[in-house]
Amino acid sequence: MWARAGLLAAALLLFSQGAQAIAGGIEAAPGEVPSIAVMFYETPYTGKRVWCGGTLIRPTVVLTAGHCVADGMDEMLAGVKVGVLRLDDPAAPLRNISRFIVHPDYYNSQADPDATTPGLDNDVALVLLDGPVEGVPLQRLADNSTEVEAGEALLAAGWGRVPGATAKTPNPNTLLTMELAAVDLQECKEWFAAFNQSRLGGADNLCAGSSAANGTCSGDSGGPLLLDGVQVGIVSHGLFGEAARDGAPGGCGSAGQLNAFASVAHFRPWIDGVLAAEGLL
């Protein structure tokens, strides 16, 4: 089992360069993103690492990206901290996970040996905790009445890899945030297509970016994209493979980098349906 987990960890590290650190971000203020969650993974090869984030949407439910718990990632999950600003906060317990529910149409080309085109579809999942979280506000979610206009200012948050990160200290200790601008989805698709990755940035996504050398990278997956405190997106992906490496045009932290986020409004019916089936709506 651990041999397989080690291989999966290595694969995730490669994939998450394209999947998503808040490169160019600033430290979050206390209470700025109060419903944030951070997911810890552990193997004998990597130790305990932060590879994904999420948000608390019910006292026992965290919303995250599908690729954070699918494709064998669940074998490495060590627990979740909720409502924290710093990873080393001694007052924040590492909470145990009961189970996960991944969107039934989730697809990740990284886990498909027959895939010829990079793709990541329906990248959303719910993590059920083994007990309720108290004292942390629940994240408000977008619905079909929420409009995100091109150029609108959005806020991304996470503990992902930043420039200068090392194997010993891959993640910042304090939550980082960054302002990004919403980008028209057709423009986003054309941007991905310019890198021969035309399946990325699909209709189930929102797209955002910055003209500066800012963006999300490995470790931010599953975290929130916010519009005036309402979660409109889930950090999903950027470019895949070599195109995502640091320093590459369009790679992590490059000027003009675009990122795709699973649209919360698009997936809200599925989210509410699962919560209703679990008696949690």
DAZI-V377920 format. One line per field, one symbol per residue. burial: I if it has 24 or more other C-alpha atoms within 12 Angstrom, else O. A space follows every 10 residues. Layout:
# DAZI-V377920
burial=???
This chain:
# DAZI-V377920
burial=OOOOIOOIIO IIIIIIIIII IIIIIIIIOO OIIIIIIIII IIIOOIOIII IIIIIIIIII IIIIIIIIII IIIIIIIIII IIIIIIIOOO OOOIIIIOOI IIIOOIIIII OOOOOOOIII IIIIIIIIIO OOIOOIOIII IIOOOOOIOO OOIIIIIIII IIIOOOOOOI IIIIIIIIII IIIIIOIIIO IIOOIOIIII IIIIIIIIII OOIIIIIIII IIIIIIIOII IIIIIIIIII IOIIIIOOOI IIIIOIIIII IIIIIIIIOI IIOIIOOOOO O
